Each structure stands twice: as structure tokens, then as C-alpha cells.
């Protein structure tokens, strides 16, 4: 009886999947808006919303059917507005039927959907000269996007702007849990199976994660990873597991003119690190290719309190060195986990025209290697202080 009931629930769930309804439609230009749209889609889906995002396949087919049907099903229509989102519409004046973003937006406005514009960095309004069928979007409001304060943006988006409510059967997890409970209950009746089940610990829920050994340009770290975006053609990002009593996943992901550093704890809560690299890879340097930077994430007890700080560093690569008038730069951010939040304790930024550049941590000292000398900084009272250095600490083995 228990197995038959579980099969019945599973069959009903599969039927519901076939009749799947979407809550949110995300419209974007692939060039300029894809990364933000994908990131939002992943987060909203994780939080229980049913999101229509992967629409490129629909755009290649019969637009008037499947794509319009998706918009009809949704309450919310999120529009990603980057710097060139409306160039094809206003400047290039391509035919309306070939301007997918315009078609989607016009249809959403016509159907009275809850249109939410998300303006990316540097954009705060719609351009002049929008066609009549989409000019009404200029009256719509949305949350201010800020990659440095992404948590606040995302929280405001869900709380103030979305009309949709979370799907309690997100990803089928609740249904699967329900099936499991029913099955276990029936087993208990038959044979007292619960007698052999022990209470789950945190380690059972979140498996212990170990970082693979990796030599980075920051020597002396307890553990760490080095990430080269130029080798990450699919923009998968990189993940580091911070292990110090807690298990926290630190992820680097490229998102619209910069890199976002997120931290996911054991409960699944995501926070964002307020990383400050100064002029190293800063979005104001628009002529620099961000993929040429190299990143390190790791942990090290820099202040001697027996609790590791999180170290996030960036340096310009050899390729950048040759492109930017022999400019070589390094930035090191030090974070402390305080009350469940990552606080930025200190930022070290240093530049030169000499290559190569490496870092070495010894106790509370940070040494920067330049070709002709070592630069020394001491971490005191949660900040880096430059001190005179006479003895070189780097060895040939540091660069092998």
C-alpha cells in the first residue's frame, strides 16, 4: 500500500511537470546581459521561483507561439538593461520581427505584465527615442543593481518588486521528501525501521570538503586556489572551500564588467564579499581585459588569533603586463568572519613596472617580490603597514 501510494504521488508530480507554469520571464541581450540574467535565474530558481531564462532555443523557432506562451504564463518580466541593450532598436533600426528583446518587451507591456527593469552598472535610465510599442517601459521602476552590494539588490528585488511567490514544490524536493516520509512511515509500521536511524549531524548534511593542493602566487597560505579567467572559456568560475570550524564555499564568478565573490554557508545562505581591488581590475579601466587578471582565494592566520582570515588577491598577468605599458599591479584583501558576515579588514594595493610579482606570507608579514627587491608589509591592528626591508626572503623554489 505504501509503495503504491508513493508511485501515485510520483505519477501526479510528473503530470504537473508537463503542465509546468512559469513565474518569471527574464529578457536580455546575449552580449552584455547574459551573465547577469543567468546569475539571477540560478538564484531565483534556487529560491523556489519558476524562471523562463534559456530562451535562445525559442528565439530560433516560431517566435509567435512558444515564446509568447512563456510570457503569458509569467507574472513578472525582468528586463536586463545594459549599456547597449537598445542599440539595435534605436541606432541600427533592425526590423522589429528580428529584434527579439523589443518583441518580448512590447508583448509583456501589452499584456500588462509586471515589468521590472534591472539597470546594470553605469546605467540609470532608458535612452531617448524608444519606439511607441515599448516607450511605456520608461515609466517602470526597478531595484538598483550594484555588484558590490548584490545582497541588498537581490533582497529588494524579491521583497518589493516581484509579484510571484515561491513554488513550494521547487525542483520537486518537497515531493520527493513527502514520498520518502510516506515510504518510511509504512516501513515503520511493518518492521520498526526508525529504530535503526540516528539523528543527522551537520557533517551528515554538508559533507567535509577538501581543497585540492595548488601552488598559487601567494606563498605560505594554509590552503588556496588560483584562478585564471582566460582559461575559463565557459565562465564556470572557481570554487574554494574555507575550512575553519565551518565549511563555507567561496565562489568567483564573472558578472558584467567585474568579478563577484560569493560565500555559501552550511545552511545554503549566500552572502557577497565586498571585494576592493582598487585600480587592479577596476571597472573604470574599461580598456583593460578582465580575463587577463589572475586571482587567488585562500586562508591564513594573519593576525595570530588562531582563526584563519580569508585572503583574496589579484595580480596582473604577463599578458596584461605587455598590454598596459609594463604596468604591474597587486591587490590583497583580508576578510574576517564576524557574526556570520565577512568583514573587509584591510586592502593592500601596490604597483610597479617590473615583472614578475609574487607574494609570500610569513607570520604577520606580507612580502611582495619584485625583480630587484622585496617589498615588506606588516599586518598590525587590522591594516597593512609598509616597513623597511633589507633582507630578501624569496627563493628560487618559490617560482618553480
FENHU-V304230 format. One record per residue. N is the residue number from 0. RES is the residue in three letters. PSI is psi as a letter, one per 30 degrees, with the letter a starting at -180 (* if undefined). OMEGA is omega in radians with two decimals (NA if undefined). D_LAST is the distance of its C-alpha to the last C-alpha in Angstrom with 1 decimal. Layout:
# FENHU-V304230
n res psi omega d_last
N RES PSI OMEGA D_LAST
N RES PSI OMEGA D_LAST
This chain:
# FENHU-V304230
n res psi omega d_last
0 UNK e 3.14 65.5
1 UNK e -3.13 62.2
2 UNK e 3.13 60.3
3 UNK e 3.12 62.8
4 UNK e 3.13 62.5
5 UNK e 3.13 58.7
6 UNK e 3.13 59.0
7 UNK e 3.10 61.5
8 UNK e -3.13 59.2
9 UNK e 3.12 56.3
10 UNK e 3.13 58.6
11 UNK e 3.14 59.8
12 UNK e 3.12 56.2
13 UNK e 3.08 55.4
14 UNK e 3.12 58.5
15 UNK e 3.12 57.4
16 UNK e 3.14 54.1
17 UNK f -3.14 56.0
18 UNK g -3.00 58.0
19 UNK k 3.12 54.9
20 UNK k 3.13 55.5
21 UNK l 3.09 53.0
22 UNK e -2.96 53.0
23 UNK k 3.05 50.7
24 UNK k 3.12 50.1
25 UNK k 3.14 47.1
26 UNK k -3.03 47.6
27 UNK l 2.94 44.8
28 UNK k -3.14 43.6
29 UNK e 3.11 40.6
30 UNK j 3.10 39.1
31 UNK f -3.07 38.8
32 UNK f -3.02 40.1
33 UNK e -3.05 38.5
34 UNK e 3.12 35.6
35 UNK e 3.14 38.0
36 UNK e -3.13 40.6
37 UNK e -3.13 38.3
38 UNK e 3.11 37.0
39 UNK e 3.13 40.6
40 UNK e -3.14 41.8
41 UNK e -3.11 39.2
42 UNK e -3.13 40.2
43 UNK e 3.09 43.9
44 UNK e 3.10 43.9
45 UNK e -3.08 42.1
46 UNK g 2.99 44.8
47 UNK g 3.10 47.6
48 UNK k 3.11 48.6
49 UNK j -2.94 49.3
50 UNK k 2.99 47.5
51 UNK j -3.06 48.1
52 UNK e -3.02 44.9
53 UNK i -2.99 43.9
54 UNK g 3.14 46.7
55 UNK e 3.14 45.3
56 UNK e 3.10 46.8
57 UNK e -3.13 50.2
58 UNK f -3.12 50.0
59 UNK f -3.10 49.8
60 UNK b -3.13 53.1
61 UNK j -3.02 56.5
62 UNK e -3.01 55.7
63 UNK f -3.09 59.2
64 UNK d -2.99 59.1
65 UNK e -3.07 55.9
66 UNK e 3.09 54.3
67 UNK e 3.11 57.5
68 UNK e 3.10 58.1
69 UNK e -3.13 54.7
70 UNK e 3.11 55.7
71 UNK e -3.07 59.1
72 UNK f -3.00 57.7
73 UNK k 2.98 55.5
74 UNK e -3.03 56.8
75 UNK k 3.12 53.8
76 UNK j 3.14 52.4
77 UNK k -3.13 49.1
78 UNK j 3.10 48.5
79 UNK j -3.08 45.0
80 UNK j 3.05 45.7
81 UNK a -3.02 42.9
82 UNK e -3.05 43.4
83 UNK g -3.05 44.5
84 UNK e -3.06 46.2
85 UNK g 3.11 49.6
86 UNK e -3.12 48.8
87 UNK e -3.09 50.0
88 UNK e -3.01 53.2
89 UNK e -3.05 54.2
90 UNK e -3.08 52.6
91 UNK f 3.12 52.2
92 UNK h 3.09 55.3
93 UNK l -3.12 54.4
94 UNK k -3.07 57.2
95 UNK e -3.07 57.5
96 UNK f 3.11 57.2
97 UNK f 3.14 53.8
98 UNK i -3.01 52.5
99 UNK e -3.10 51.4
100 UNK e 3.11 50.5
101 UNK e 3.13 53.9
102 UNK e -3.13 55.7
103 UNK e -3.10 54.1
104 UNK e -3.13 54.7
105 UNK e -3.13 58.3
106 UNK e 3.13 59.1
107 UNK e 3.11 57.7
108 UNK e 3.14 59.8
109 UNK e -3.10 62.9
110 UNK g 3.09 62.6
111 UNK h 3.11 62.2
112 UNK l 3.09 58.8
113 UNK j -3.07 57.0
114 UNK k -3.10 54.7
115 UNK j 3.08 51.8
116 UNK k 3.05 49.8
117 UNK j -3.12 46.2
118 UNK k 3.13 45.3
119 UNK l -3.02 41.6
120 UNK k 3.08 40.0
121 UNK f -3.13 42.2
122 UNK k 3.14 45.2
123 UNK g 3.13 48.2
124 UNK l 3.07 51.1
125 UNK l 3.14 52.2
126 UNK l 3.05 52.8
127 UNK l 3.05 56.4
128 UNK g 3.10 58.1
129 UNK k 3.10 57.4
130 UNK l -3.07 59.9
131 UNK e -3.05 62.8
132 UNK f 3.11 61.6
133 UNK g -3.09 58.5
134 UNK f -3.14 59.7
135 UNK f -3.12 60.5
136 UNK f -3.13 56.9
137 UNK f 3.13 57.0
138 UNK f -3.08 59.0
139 UNK k 3.12 56.4
140 UNK l 3.10 54.2
141 UNK l -3.14 50.8
142 UNK l 3.12 48.2
143 UNK k -3.14 45.9
144 UNK k 3.10 42.4
145 UNK j -3.06 39.7
146 UNK f 3.11 36.1
147 UNK f 3.11 35.5
148 UNK h -3.04 38.6
149 UNK e 3.13 38.5
150 UNK e -3.13 40.0
151 UNK e 3.10 43.1
152 UNK e -3.06 43.5
153 UNK e 3.12 43.2
154 UNK e 3.14 45.6
155 UNK e 3.10 48.1
156 UNK e -3.09 48.0
157 UNK e -3.02 49.0
158 UNK e -2.99 51.5
159 UNK f -2.95 53.3
160 UNK e -3.11 53.0
161 UNK k 3.02 52.7
162 UNK f -3.11 56.1
163 UNK l 3.05 54.6
164 UNK l -3.10 54.3
165 UNK k 3.04 51.7
166 UNK j -3.07 52.4
167 UNK f 3.09 52.9
168 UNK h -3.03 52.1
169 UNK k 3.11 48.7
170 UNK g 3.11 46.8
171 UNK g -3.06 49.4
172 UNK e -3.11 47.9
173 UNK e 3.13 51.2
174 UNK e -3.13 53.1
175 UNK e 3.12 50.8
176 UNK e -3.13 51.0
177 UNK e 3.11 54.8
178 UNK e -3.13 55.0
179 UNK e -3.13 53.0
180 UNK e 3.14 55.3
181 UNK e -3.12 58.4
182 UNK e -3.13 57.1
183 UNK e 3.13 56.2
184 UNK e 3.13 59.5
185 UNK e 3.12 61.4
186 UNK e -3.14 59.4
187 UNK e -3.14 60.3
188 UNK e -3.05 64.0
189 UNK e -3.00 63.8
190 UNK g 3.10 61.8
191 UNK h -3.07 60.5
192 UNK f -3.08 56.9
193 UNK f 3.14 55.9
194 UNK f -3.06 56.4
195 UNK g -3.11 53.1
196 UNK k -3.14 51.1
197 UNK l 3.14 49.2
198 UNK k 3.13 48.2
199 UNK k 3.04 44.9
200 UNK l 3.09 42.3
201 UNK e 3.14 39.7
202 UNK f 3.11 37.1
203 UNK e -3.11 39.3
204 UNK e 3.14 39.4
205 UNK j -3.10 35.8
206 UNK k 3.09 33.5
207 UNK k -3.08 30.6
208 UNK k -3.14 27.5
209 UNK k 3.09 24.0
210 UNK k 3.09 20.7
211 UNK k 3.13 18.3
212 UNK k -3.11 15.0
213 UNK k 3.08 12.5
214 UNK k -3.09 9.4
215 UNK l 3.11 10.8
216 UNK f 2.99 10.8
217 UNK j -3.11 13.1
218 UNK k 3.07 11.7
219 UNK f 3.12 14.5
220 UNK k 3.04 16.4
221 UNK e 2.98 18.6
222 UNK l -3.12 17.7
223 UNK l 3.05 17.0
224 UNK l 3.05 16.5
225 UNK k -3.05 15.1
226 UNK k 3.10 17.8
227 UNK j -3.10 17.9
228 UNK e -3.12 21.6
229 UNK f 3.12 21.4
230 UNK f -3.09 20.5
231 UNK i -3.02 23.3
232 UNK e -3.10 26.2
233 UNK g 3.13 28.7
234 UNK h 3.08 27.9
235 UNK f -3.11 27.5
236 UNK a 3.13 25.5
237 UNK l -3.07 23.1
238 UNK k 3.03 24.1
239 UNK k -3.14 22.8
240 UNK j 3.11 25.0
241 UNK k -3.08 25.7
242 UNK j 3.11 26.9
243 UNK i -3.04 28.8
244 UNK e 3.05 32.3
245 UNK l 3.11 32.6
246 UNK j -3.06 30.8
247 UNK k -3.12 30.2
248 UNK j 3.10 28.7
249 UNK k -3.10 26.9
250 UNK k 3.03 26.9
251 UNK k 3.12 25.7
252 UNK k 3.08 28.1
253 UNK k -3.10 28.9
254 UNK j 3.03 32.6
255 UNK i 3.03 34.5
256 UNK g 3.08 32.7
257 UNK l -3.12 30.2
258 UNK k 3.11 28.2
259 UNK k 3.11 30.1
260 UNK j -3.12 28.6
261 UNK l 3.12 31.0
262 UNK k 3.13 31.2
263 UNK k -3.11 33.3
264 UNK a -3.04 34.6
265 UNK f -3.12 36.3
266 UNK f -3.11 39.6
267 UNK f 3.13 38.2
268 UNK k -3.13 38.8
269 UNK k 2.98 36.5
270 UNK l -3.09 35.8
271 UNK k -3.09 33.8
272 UNK k 3.11 31.4
273 UNK i -3.07 32.6
274 UNK k 3.13 29.2
275 UNK j -3.14 29.4
276 UNK g 3.13 26.8
277 UNK b -3.13 29.2
278 UNK g 3.14 28.7
279 UNK j -3.14 25.2
280 UNK g -3.13 26.2
281 UNK k -3.04 29.8
282 UNK f 3.10 32.5
283 UNK f 3.10 34.4
284 UNK i -3.00 31.8
285 UNK f 3.14 33.3
286 UNK f 3.11 31.9
287 UNK k 3.11 28.3
288 UNK j -3.06 26.9
289 UNK f -3.10 25.7
290 UNK f 3.12 23.6
291 UNK f 3.10 21.2
292 UNK l 3.07 20.3
293 UNK k -3.00 17.4
294 UNK k 3.05 18.4
295 UNK k 3.00 17.3
296 UNK k -3.13 19.9
297 UNK a -3.13 19.7
298 UNK l -3.06 21.6
299 UNK k 3.10 21.7
300 UNK j -3.04 24.7
301 UNK e -3.08 24.7
302 UNK g 3.03 28.4
303 UNK g -3.14 28.7
304 UNK g 3.13 31.4
305 UNK g 3.03 29.7
306 UNK k -3.03 29.5
307 UNK k 2.93 26.3
308 UNK l 3.04 26.2
309 UNK k -3.11 24.9
310 UNK k 3.07 22.1
311 UNK k -3.05 22.0
312 UNK l 3.06 19.9
313 UNK k 3.03 19.7
314 UNK l 3.05 18.0
315 UNK k -3.06 18.9
316 UNK l 3.09 16.7
317 UNK e -3.14 16.2
318 UNK e 3.11 19.4
319 UNK e -3.12 21.3
320 UNK e -3.10 20.3
321 UNK f -3.09 22.0
322 UNK f -2.94 25.0
323 UNK h 3.06 26.0
324 UNK h 3.10 26.6
325 UNK g 3.11 23.1
326 UNK k -3.14 23.5
327 UNK k -3.07 20.4
328 UNK l -3.14 21.1
329 UNK k 3.00 20.1
330 UNK k 3.13 22.4
331 UNK k 3.07 22.1
332 UNK k 3.11 25.0
333 UNK k -3.13 26.0
334 UNK k 3.08 28.5
335 UNK k 3.10 30.8
336 UNK j -3.09 32.9
337 UNK j 3.11 36.5
338 UNK h 3.12 39.5
339 UNK g -3.14 37.7
340 UNK k 3.11 36.5
341 UNK j 3.10 33.2
342 UNK k 3.08 33.8
343 UNK j -3.09 31.6
344 UNK e -3.02 31.3
345 UNK l 3.08 29.4
346 UNK k 3.05 27.6
347 UNK k 3.09 25.2
348 UNK k -3.14 24.9
349 UNK k -3.06 23.5
350 UNK l 3.08 23.3
351 UNK l 3.04 22.5
352 UNK g -3.10 22.4
353 UNK k 3.12 19.1
354 UNK k 0.17 15.8
355 UNK a 3.12 13.0
356 UNK k 3.07 13.7
357 UNK l -3.08 12.0
358 UNK k 3.07 14.0
359 UNK k 3.12 14.1
360 UNK k 3.08 17.2
361 UNK j -3.05 18.9
362 UNK b 3.14 22.4
363 UNK g 3.14 24.3
364 UNK k 3.06 22.1
365 UNK k -3.14 19.8
366 UNK k 3.08 17.7
367 UNK k -3.09 16.7
368 UNK k 2.91 14.3
369 UNK l -2.99 16.0
370 UNK e -3.03 15.4
371 UNK f -3.09 18.2
372 UNK l 3.01 18.7
373 UNK k 3.07 17.9
374 UNK k -3.05 20.5
375 UNK k 3.07 21.8
376 UNK k 3.11 23.9
377 UNK k -3.13 25.8
378 UNK j -3.09 27.1
379 UNK k 3.11 30.8
380 UNK h 3.07 33.7
381 UNK h 3.03 31.7
382 UNK l 3.12 30.4
383 UNK k 3.11 27.7
384 UNK k 3.12 29.0
385 UNK k 3.13 27.4
386 UNK l -3.14 27.6
387 UNK k -3.09 27.2
388 UNK k -3.11 24.0
389 UNK f -3.07 24.0
390 UNK k 3.11 21.0
391 UNK k -3.10 17.4
392 UNK f -3.11 15.4
393 UNK k 3.10 11.8
394 UNK l -3.13 9.7
395 UNK e -3.10 7.1
396 UNK f 3.13 5.2
397 UNK f -3.06 5.8
398 UNK g 3.14 3.8
399 UNK * NA 0.0
